[in-house]
Amino acid sequence: MPLHLIKLAVGVDDVEHLQTIQARRAESGPNGGPNGGTVPLFTGFVPKRAAEILEGGSLYWVIRGSVRARQRVLAVDTAVDAEGKKRCRLTLDVAIVPVLATPHRPFQGWRYLEPKDAPPDAADAAGMGDELPPHLVAELRALGLL
């Protein structure tokens, strides 16, 4: 099973806002545009378990206290930034997949996320509260009511 990463989307209001931000960062794909392209994400540290992540893992985004979306991780590389510091470059699929809103405490950087702990995609969770607004679903889950 692939291993996943989880990261806070600081300053992001909702999944639509994340999509807007990612569209600006998208690099051209095989079709000449952002569709089918990739999104670079730079972090401070290279995951030691990168091989497991590249077996089909995703980066799950925590937005306003809940895991709300994921993007598939396509590559993990090292890069040097403008200041000469070694950084990690995650290459993400441009497609952002909404997931069932699941409460998550804040943390710094990124963390590993085991497949058993990853929330299901919203499309796969039909009938599990998806007719309610995402913020309400997250609040009800935090209270243990869903």
GITA-V831658 format. One record per run of one state. SS is the DSSP state (h for helix, s for strand, l for the rest). FROM is the first residue (numbers start at 1). TO is the last residue. If there is no record, write none. Layout:
[[SS/FROM/TO] [SS/FROM/TO]]
//
This chain:
[[l/1/3] [s/4/8] [l/9/14] [h/15/25] [s/26/27] [l/28/37] [s/38/43] [l/44/49] [h/50/53] [l/54/57] [s/58/63] [l/64/65] [s/66/80] [l/81/85] [s/86/93] [l/94/96] [s/97/103] [l/104/109] [s/110/113] [l/114/114] [h/115/117] [l/118/120] [s/121/121] [h/122/125] [l/126/133] [h/134/142] [l/143/146]]
//
